[in-house]
Amino acid sequence: MASASNSPRTGVSQPQPLAKPTSEKDQKTLRRLAQNREAAKKSRIRKKAYVQQLESSRIRLSQLEQELQRARSQGIFIGGGGGAGGNISSGAAIFDMEYARWLDDDHRHMTEIRTALQAQLADNDLRVILDGYIAHYDEIFRLKGVAAKSDVFHLITGMWATPTERCFLWMAGFRPSDLLKMLTAQLDPLTEQQLMGIYSLQRSTEQAEEALSQGLEQLQQSLTDTIAGGSINDSMHRIAVALGELTNLEGFVRQADNLRQQTLHQLHRVLTIRQAARCFLVMEEYYGRLRALSSLWASRPKETLIGDGISCQTTTDWQMLLSSQNHFSNF
């Protein structure tokens, strides 16, 4: 008979084998598992935020559609900054309302940046403000992308902008290379490395602009050939083909906006934080003056445009405009 000391039923715990040291391969596996868990966690957070954003966008769109219906029922015309008579699509009207709100936010951002520069705010605090402004500009490109799907002609004809702004539009927005030229002259002094960076950005931007312009010209020529060609009995077929070609306009507007967006982000990276702040002030001051010029043009005397009194009055108004809006020169 086996002794009690050797029986497994004695209740005495048996000695456990010593744990083997974790190998380097096992450590890598554990790290990889931990990284996978962290990535999955972040993915769930991003998905939740995306779903919330979609729901907020859906609610906002519903609100805008209700506002649009109320405005139409009251006989109110909703148009762009320069506006033209006639009916516009619901997508264009929604964009115009969103753009008006964006301009209000833009004024608030500019006031915040100007105040921060005057107060000599620390670079880290100023960087937070500028990051918010860049996100604000990203928003207008997102809004234009949505509007391009709905009514690309409303964007590309510039009916959402003031008449003076429309004179300088290039594919539904500003021409990035022209903006770079204007800003570079206002941002002296720049280091040699900064000048090289801006020069490289200028060159690549002009090349991209040229490629887009040539593509748009080819599309216009193709449309002309499609519509003008064929026999009279072939008209409906030709129009159907032209309609398909017109869908390419949305792609051109999107690519042009993408170029504008990339240019702003690249310029932000090349400049110091305070140079970038002054850069954005100069840029918005320029467009503010264009909008003010449109207001002056619209309110000018219409009866007799020739006369010393009218000329003097217009000159005085212009001088008052420059004096009241020349904010960025103090920085």
Summary of the structure (lengths in Angstrom):
residues: 331
radius of gyration: 30.4
end to end distance: 100.9
largest distance: 132.1
contacts: 846
relative contact order: 0.08
helix: 77%
strand: 0%
